[in-house]
Amino acid sequence: MRLNLNAKAEGFYGMFNDFGASVFTVYLAASEEGWVYVLYDCMDSLPSHLAFIYFLTLIFFLAWLVK
């Protein structure tokens, strides 16, 4: 059973609701800390292959090529 709680009740770990939260979520994924939870939420809300491709390319380009 899934409870529909807001982000403050569940604990914030990233979202794409507004620009500031989106920048923080991309930073979260690039730093490779806690990005898996955002991936799981995206896989639940989008077609799962699109979320997987997005995060795979994001991690590859930001974490491996920029560092």
C-alpha contacts under 8 A as a table, 3 or more apart, distances in Angstrom:
res1	aa1	res2	aa2	distance
5	L	9	A	6.03
5	L	10	E	6.40
6	N	9	A	5.49
6	N	10	E	6.47
7	A	10	E	5.23
7	A	11	G	5.69
7	A	12	F	5.46
8	K	11	G	5.22
8	K	12	F	6.14
13	Y	25	T	7.69
13	Y	34	G	7.00
13	Y	35	W	7.98
13	Y	37	Y	7.19
13	Y	38	V	6.93
14	G	21	A	6.64
14	G	22	S	7.49
14	G	24	F	6.95
14	G	25	T	4.78
14	G	28	L	7.47
14	G	35	W	7.97
14	G	38	V	6.05
15	M	21	A	5.90
15	M	22	S	6.15
15	M	25	T	6.11
15	M	38	V	7.07
16	F	19	F	7.26
16	F	21	A	5.85
16	F	22	S	4.54
16	F	25	T	7.19
17	N	21	A	6.51
17	N	22	S	6.89
18	D	21	A	5.48
18	D	22	S	6.07
19	F	22	S	5.00
19	F	23	V	6.21
20	G	23	V	5.25
20	G	24	F	6.29
21	A	24	F	5.06
21	A	25	T	6.05
22	S	25	T	5.00
22	S	26	V	6.21
23	V	26	V	5.22
23	V	27	Y	6.19
24	F	27	Y	4.98
24	F	28	L	6.02
25	T	28	L	4.84
25	T	29	A	6.24
25	T	35	W	7.79
25	T	38	V	7.94
26	V	29	A	5.11
26	V	30	A	6.09
27	Y	30	A	4.99
27	Y	31	S	6.07
28	L	31	S	5.32
28	L	32	E	6.32
28	L	33	E	5.92
28	L	34	G	6.68
28	L	35	W	5.94
29	A	32	E	5.00
29	A	33	E	6.57
29	A	34	G	7.16
29	A	35	W	4.64
29	A	55	F	7.68
29	A	58	L	7.53
29	A	59	I	6.67
30	A	33	E	7.97
30	A	58	L	7.12
30	A	59	I	5.85
30	A	62	L	5.59
30	A	63	A	5.34
31	S	63	A	6.87
32	E	35	W	5.97
32	E	59	I	7.62
32	E	63	A	7.61
34	G	37	Y	5.98
34	G	38	V	7.42
35	W	38	V	5.25
35	W	39	L	6.24
36	V	39	L	4.89
36	V	40	Y	6.20
37	Y	40	Y	5.14
37	Y	41	D	6.40
38	V	41	D	5.15
38	V	42	C	6.15
39	L	42	C	5.06
39	L	43	M	6.02
39	L	51	A	6.63
39	L	52	F	7.28
39	L	55	F	7.05
40	Y	43	M	5.03
40	Y	44	D	6.26
41	D	44	D	5.08
41	D	45	S	6.30
42	C	45	S	5.09
42	C	46	L	5.67
42	C	48	S	7.39
42	C	51	A	5.75
43	M	46	L	5.39
43	M	47	P	6.28
43	M	48	S	4.32
43	M	49	H	7.59
43	M	50	L	7.86
43	M	51	A	5.52
43	M	52	F	7.28
44	D	47	P	7.49
44	D	48	S	6.90
45	S	48	S	8.00
46	L	50	L	6.89
46	L	51	A	6.59
47	P	50	L	5.70
47	P	51	A	6.90
48	S	51	A	5.35
48	S	52	F	6.21
49	H	52	F	5.04
49	H	53	I	6.08
50	L	53	I	5.18
50	L	54	Y	6.11
51	A	54	Y	5.10
51	A	55	F	6.20
52	F	55	F	5.43
52	F	56	L	5.92
53	I	56	L	5.11
53	I	57	T	6.13
54	Y	57	T	5.47
54	Y	58	L	6.06
55	F	58	L	4.86
55	F	59	I	5.90
56	L	59	I	5.35
56	L	60	F	6.09
57	T	60	F	5.02
57	T	61	F	5.98
58	L	61	F	5.43
58	L	62	L	5.79
58	L	63	A	7.67
59	I	62	L	5.45
59	I	63	A	5.17
59	I	64	W	7.04
60	F	63	A	5.71
60	F	64	W	5.27
60	F	65	L	6.85
61	F	64	W	5.77
61	F	65	L	5.16
61	F	66	V	6.72
62	L	65	L	5.91
62	L	66	V	5.27
62	L	67	K	7.32
63	A	66	V	5.99
63	A	67	K	5.90
64	W	67	K	5.82
